[in-house]
């Protein structure tokens, strides 16, 4: 395999790894599951559930699924700084 092809494959791998596509950055979803929110906040799923139960995080319910708005998560982070 030529060096050019190796470089091209490495560039593609890095773009995919970083969530980017050739047309620009990957669209990030606004709603997250409890597990995704936990990863975003650096908390466990149970920790996120406790924040929900205590009223510190608002949820969006769709059918039986529970989602959290990334804007609410960001606001909770800002509120914790104060």
VOLUM-713772 format. One record per residue: residue in three letters; chain; x, y, z of N, C-alpha, C, O in turn. Coordinates in pm, whole numbers, m for minus. Atoms other than C-alpha are relative to their C-alpha. Layout:
BEGIN
drenke ala | roba A | nx X | ny Y | nz Z | cax X | cay Y | caz Z | cx X | cy Y | cz Z | ox X | oy Y | oz Z
...
This chain:
BEGIN
drenke unk | roba A | nx 86 | ny m118 | nz 0 | cax 0 | cay 0 | caz 0 | cx 90 | cy 123 | cz 0 | ox 189 | oy 130 | oz 73
drenke unk | roba A | nx m79 | ny m122 | nz 10 | cax 134 | cay 343 | caz m93 | cx m20 | cy 90 | cz 121 | ox m121 | oy 82 | oz 192
drenke unk | roba A | nx 4 | ny m92 | nz m115 | cax 207 | cay 610 | caz 163 | cx m120 | cy 94 | cz m8 | ox m178 | oy 129 | oz 95
drenke unk | roba A | nx 115 | ny m90 | nz 15 | cax m66 | cay 835 | caz 17 | cx m129 | cy m67 | cz 49 | ox m211 | oy m4 | oz 115
drenke unk | roba A | nx 120 | ny 71 | nz m41 | cax m331 | cay 570 | caz 72 | cx m1 | cy m19 | cz 153 | ox m106 | oy m8 | oz 215
drenke unk | roba A | nx m9 | ny 14 | nz m145 | cax m209 | cay 508 | caz 429 | cx m37 | cy 130 | cz 70 | ox m109 | oy 130 | oz 170
drenke unk | roba A | nx 32 | ny m131 | nz m58 | cax m228 | cay 881 | caz 503 | cx m148 | cy 29 | cz m12 | ox m211 | oy 74 | oz 84
drenke unk | roba A | nx 143 | ny m24 | nz 22 | cax m576 | cay 907 | caz 351 | cx m85 | cy m83 | cz 95 | ox m183 | oy m34 | oz 150
drenke unk | roba A | nx 76 | ny 86 | nz m90 | cax m701 | cay 612 | caz 555 | cx 11 | cy 48 | cz 145 | ox m86 | oy 40 | oz 220
drenke unk | roba A | nx m18 | ny m51 | nz m135 | cax m557 | cay 760 | caz 874 | cx m82 | cy 128 | cz 20 | ox m140 | oy 147 | oz 127
drenke unk | roba A | nx 80 | ny m122 | nz m9 | cax m724 | cay 1096 | caz 803 | cx m148 | cy m36 | cz 16 | ox m217 | oy 21 | oz 100
drenke unk | roba A | nx 140 | ny 43 | nz m10 | cax m1060 | cay 923 | caz 748 | cx m27 | cy m60 | cz 138 | ox m129 | oy m30 | oz 198
drenke unk | roba A | nx 18 | ny 60 | nz m131 | cax m1015 | cay 719 | caz 1067 | cx m11 | cy 107 | cz 109 | ox m96 | oy 98 | oz 197
drenke unk | roba A | nx 3 | ny m107 | nz m99 | cax m943 | cay 1035 | caz 1268 | cx m127 | cy 83 | cz m10 | ox m184 | oy 123 | oz 92
drenke unk | roba A | nx 125 | ny m75 | nz 17 | cax m1241 | cay 1219 | caz 1119 | cx m118 | cy m75 | cz 60 | ox m202 | oy m16 | oz 127
drenke unk | roba A | nx 109 | ny 82 | nz m55 | cax m1473 | cay 933 | caz 1209 | cx 10 | cy m6 | cz 152 | ox m90 | oy 8 | oz 221
drenke unk | roba A | nx m22 | ny 7 | nz m144 | cax m1321 | cay 900 | caz 1556 | cx m43 | cy 127 | cz 71 | ox m94 | oy 122 | oz 183
drenke unk | roba A | nx 33 | ny m130 | nz m60 | cax m1377 | cay 1270 | caz 1625 | cx m142 | cy 46 | cz m31 | ox m181 | oy 157 | oz 5
drenke unk | roba A | nx 140 | ny m33 | nz 27 | cax m1736 | cay 1263 | caz 1498 | cx m18 | cy 100 | cz m112 | ox m119 | oy 169 | oz m118
drenke unk | roba A | nx 10 | ny m96 | nz 110 | cax m1666 | cay 1468 | caz 1188 | cx m16 | cy m75 | cz m132 | ox 32 | oy m187 | oz m148
drenke unk | roba A | nx 13 | ny 54 | nz 134 | cax m1764 | cay 1403 | caz 830 | cx 56 | cy 104 | cz m96 | ox 83 | oy 217 | oz m57
drenke unk | roba A | nx m64 | ny m91 | nz 95 | cax m1627 | cay 1560 | caz 515 | cx m80 | cy 127 | cz m23 | ox m22 | oy 227 | oz m66
drenke unk | roba A | nx 81 | ny m119 | nz 20 | cax m1920 | cay 1807 | caz 500 | cx m4 | cy 92 | cz 120 | ox m68 | oy 197 | oz 114
drenke unk | roba A | nx 2 | ny m82 | nz m120 | cax m1862 | cay 1947 | caz 847 | cx m20 | cy m87 | cz 122 | ox m18 | oy m210 | oz 112
drenke unk | roba A | nx 14 | ny 79 | nz m122 | cax m1914 | cay 1843 | caz 1207 | cx m129 | cy m81 | cz 2 | ox m229 | oy m41 | oz m57
drenke unk | roba A | nx 116 | ny 86 | nz m15 | cax m2155 | cay 1564 | caz 1291 | cx m104 | cy 72 | cz 85 | ox m70 | oy 140 | oz 182
drenke unk | roba A | nx 108 | ny m62 | nz m76 | cax m2494 | cay 1685 | caz 1416 | cx m14 | cy m74 | cz 133 | ox m27 | oy m196 | oz 135
drenke unk | roba A | nx 13 | ny 58 | nz m133 | cax m2518 | cay 1627 | caz 1791 | cx m147 | cy 3 | cz 40 | ox m213 | oy 106 | oz 25
drenke unk | roba A | nx 140 | ny 1 | nz m43 | cax m2857 | cay 1517 | caz 1925 | cx m21 | cy 90 | cz 121 | ox 66 | oy 101 | oz 207
drenke unk | roba A | nx 32 | ny m87 | nz m113 | cax m3027 | cay 1758 | caz 2164 | cx m48 | cy m80 | cz 120 | ox m23 | oy m42 | oz 235
drenke unk | roba A | nx 52 | ny 83 | nz m109 | cax m3196 | cay 1484 | caz 2368 | cx 92 | cy m119 | cz 23 | ox 145 | oy m179 | oz m71
drenke unk | roba A | nx m87 | ny 112 | nz m37 | cax m2999 | cay 1221 | caz 2556 | cx m78 | cy m97 | cz 88 | ox m170 | oy m58 | oz 160
drenke unk | roba A | nx 55 | ny 98 | nz m92 | cax m3093 | cay 900 | caz 2730 | cx 64 | cy 21 | cz 137 | ox 158 | oy 100 | oz 151
drenke unk | roba A | nx m58 | ny m11 | nz m134 | cax m3023 | cay 862 | caz 3101 | cx 147 | cy m45 | cz m4 | ox 232 | oy 18 | oz 59
drenke unk | roba A | nx m138 | ny 49 | nz 9 | cax m2709 | cay 661 | caz 3016 | cx 91 | cy 102 | cz m68 | ox 202 | oy 127 | oz m22
drenke unk | roba A | nx m80 | ny m102 | nz 70 | cax m2586 | cay 925 | caz 2769 | cx 21 | cy 122 | cz 89 | ox 130 | oy 180 | oz 92
drenke unk | roba A | nx m11 | ny m115 | nz m89 | cax m2658 | cay 1202 | caz 3019 | cx 102 | cy m29 | cz 111 | ox 178 | oy 59 | oz 150
drenke unk | roba A | nx m98 | ny 38 | nz m101 | cax m2458 | cay 1012 | caz 3280 | cx 142 | cy 11 | cz m52 | ox 230 | oy 61 | oz 17
drenke unk | roba A | nx m133 | ny m12 | nz 61 | cax m2162 | cay 990 | caz 3046 | cx 37 | cy 146 | cz m19 | ox 151 | oy 185 | oz 6
drenke unk | roba A | nx m21 | ny m143 | nz 23 | cax m2198 | cay 1360 | caz 2961 | cx 38 | cy 72 | cz 129 | ox 125 | oy 159 | oz 130
drenke unk | roba A | nx m22 | ny m65 | nz m129 | cax m2205 | cay 1458 | caz 3329 | cx 109 | cy m66 | cz 83 | ox 151 | oy m12 | oz 186
drenke unk | roba A | nx m98 | ny 73 | nz m79 | cax m1952 | cay 1202 | caz 3448 | cx m62 | cy m66 | cz 121 | ox 2 | oy m81 | oz 225
drenke unk | roba A | nx 74 | ny 64 | nz m109 | cax m2215 | cay 1032 | caz 3663 | cx m50 | cy m136 | cz m47 | ox m53 | oy m164 | oz m167
drenke unk | roba A | nx 60 | ny 129 | nz 35 | cax m2364 | cay 684 | caz 3675 | cx m147 | cy 23 | cz m39 | ox m202 | oy 131 | oz m17
drenke unk | roba A | nx 143 | ny m11 | nz 31 | cax m2716 | cay 614 | caz 3547 | cx m80 | cy 20 | cz 128 | ox m175 | oy 98 | oz 130
drenke unk | roba A | nx 70 | ny m18 | nz m128 | cax m2827 | cay 582 | caz 3910 | cx 17 | cy 141 | cz 53 | ox m75 | oy 198 | oz 110
drenke unk | roba A | nx m24 | ny m137 | nz m43 | cax m2667 | cay 917 | caz 3987 | cx m89 | cy 99 | cz m74 | ox m142 | oy 193 | oz m15
drenke unk | roba A | nx 88 | ny m86 | nz 81 | cax m2860 | cay 1080 | caz 3702 | cx m145 | cy m19 | cz 46 | ox m219 | oy 78 | oz 58
drenke unk | roba A | nx 137 | ny 24 | nz m48 | cax m3181 | cay 913 | caz 3822 | cx m25 | cy 71 | cz 133 | ox m134 | oy 123 | oz 156
drenke unk | roba A | nx 16 | ny m72 | nz m127 | cax m3122 | cay 1057 | caz 4170 | cx m18 | cy 150 | cz m23 | ox m98 | oy 214 | oz 45
drenke unk | roba A | nx 16 | ny m143 | nz 32 | cax m3081 | cay 1405 | caz 4019 | cx m139 | cy 27 | cz m57 | ox m197 | oy 133 | oz m31
drenke unk | roba A | nx 136 | ny m15 | nz 55 | cax m3409 | cay 1354 | caz 3831 | cx m102 | cy m5 | cz 113 | ox m190 | oy 81 | oz 122
drenke unk | roba A | nx 95 | ny 17 | nz m111 | cax m3593 | cay 1231 | caz 4141 | cx 2 | cy 118 | cz 97 | ox m100 | oy 152 | oz 157
drenke unk | roba A | nx m10 | ny m114 | nz m92 | cax m3464 | cay 1525 | caz 4346 | cx m48 | cy 130 | cz m65 | ox m55 | oy 233 | oz 1
drenke unk | roba A | nx 49 | ny m119 | nz 69 | cax m3594 | cay 1769 | caz 4083 | cx 111 | cy 88 | cz m57 | ox 82 | oy 196 | oz m108
drenke unk | roba A | nx m111 | ny m80 | nz 51 | cax m3249 | cay 1894 | caz 3984 | cx 15 | cy m10 | cz m151 | ox 76 | oy 77 | oz m214
drenke unk | roba A | nx m1 | ny 15 | nz 146 | cax m3289 | cay 1764 | caz 3628 | cx m142 | cy m25 | cz m49 | ox m215 | oy m105 | oz 10
drenke unk | roba A | nx 132 | ny 18 | nz 61 | cax m3600 | cay 1789 | caz 3411 | cx 12 | cy m109 | cz m106 | ox 119 | oy m131 | oz m164
drenke unk | roba A | nx 1 | ny 105 | nz 101 | cax m3700 | cay 1506 | caz 3179 | cx m104 | cy 26 | cz m107 | ox m199 | oy 103 | oz m87
drenke unk | roba A | nx 97 | ny 2 | nz 108 | cax m3882 | cay 1466 | caz 2852 | cx m40 | cy m146 | cz m16 | ox 45 | oy m232 | oz m38
drenke unk | roba A | nx 46 | ny 138 | nz 14 | cax m4095 | cay 1155 | caz 2833 | cx m70 | cy m16 | cz m134 | ox m158 | oy 62 | oz m170
drenke unk | roba A | nx 60 | ny 33 | nz 129 | cax m4182 | cay 1004 | caz 2498 | cx m37 | cy m147 | cz 7 | ox 49 | oy m234 | oz 12
drenke unk | roba A | nx 50 | ny 135 | nz m28 | cax m4399 | cay 696 | caz 2534 | cx 56 | cy m41 | cz 136 | ox 28 | oy 25 | oz 236
drenke unk | roba A | nx m55 | ny 45 | nz m129 | cax m4212 | cay 502 | caz 2805 | cx 147 | cy 38 | cz 15 | ox 209 | oy 7 | oz 117
drenke unk | roba A | nx m142 | ny m35 | nz m3 | cax m3869 | cay 641 | caz 2723 | cx 21 | cy 136 | cz 68 | ox m64 | oy 225 | oz 58
drenke unk | roba A | nx m33 | ny m122 | nz m73 | cax m3702 | cay 912 | caz 2932 | cx 123 | cy 63 | cz m66 | ox 224 | oy m4 | oz m88
drenke unk | roba A | nx m110 | ny m73 | nz 61 | cax m3479 | cay 1177 | caz 2775 | cx 31 | cy 124 | cz 82 | ox m54 | oy 173 | oz 158
drenke unk | roba A | nx m40 | ny m125 | nz m64 | cax m3287 | cay 1476 | caz 2906 | cx 52 | cy 93 | cz m108 | ox 123 | oy 51 | oz m200
drenke unk | roba A | nx m43 | ny m102 | nz 96 | cax m3228 | cay 1797 | caz 2714 | cx 142 | cy 43 | cz 35 | ox 172 | oy 77 | oz 150
drenke unk | roba A | nx m141 | ny m37 | nz m24 | cax m2858 | cay 1876 | caz 2675 | cx 9 | cy 142 | cz 56 | ox 101 | oy 173 | oz 131
drenke unk | roba A | nx m1 | ny m137 | nz m53 | cax m2941 | cay 2242 | caz 2747 | cx m26 | cy 1 | cz 151 | ox 33 | oy 80 | oz 225
drenke unk | roba A | nx 25 | ny 11 | nz m144 | cax m3082 | cay 2142 | caz 3088 | cx 123 | cy m55 | cz 72 | ox 153 | oy m14 | oz 184
drenke unk | roba A | nx m123 | ny 54 | nz m60 | cax m2766 | cay 1940 | caz 3156 | cx 105 | cy 109 | cz 12 | ox 172 | oy 121 | oz 115
drenke unk | roba A | nx m96 | ny m110 | nz m4 | cax m2551 | cay 2240 | caz 3067 | cx m37 | cy 100 | cz 109 | ox 49 | oy 153 | oz 179
drenke unk | roba A | nx 45 | ny m94 | nz m103 | cax m2764 | cay 2460 | caz 3293 | cx 29 | cy m56 | cz 140 | ox 68 | oy 19 | oz 229
drenke unk | roba A | nx m29 | ny 62 | nz m129 | cax m2726 | cay 2212 | caz 3581 | cx 148 | cy 13 | cz 33 | ox 184 | oy 34 | oz 149
drenke unk | roba A | nx m145 | ny m18 | nz m21 | cax m2349 | cay 2230 | caz 3535 | cx 27 | cy 144 | cz 43 | ox 102 | oy 167 | oz 138
drenke unk | roba A | nx m21 | ny m142 | nz m34 | cax m2360 | cay 2612 | caz 3543 | cx m51 | cy 31 | cz 140 | ox 14 | oy 103 | oz 215
drenke unk | roba A | nx 57 | ny m24 | nz m133 | cax m2586 | cay 2613 | caz 3850 | cx 88 | cy m58 | cz 110 | ox 96 | oy m2 | oz 219
drenke unk | roba A | nx m88 | ny 62 | nz m100 | cax m2344 | cay 2383 | caz 4032 | cx 126 | cy 82 | cz 24 | ox 191 | oy 67 | oz 128
drenke unk | roba A | nx m119 | ny m84 | nz m14 | cax m2064 | cay 2637 | caz 3976 | cx m22 | cy 112 | cz 100 | ox 73 | oy 163 | oz 159
drenke unk | roba A | nx 31 | ny m118 | nz m80 | cax m2242 | cay 2907 | caz 4175 | cx 5 | cy m26 | cz 148 | ox m19 | oy 64 | oz 228
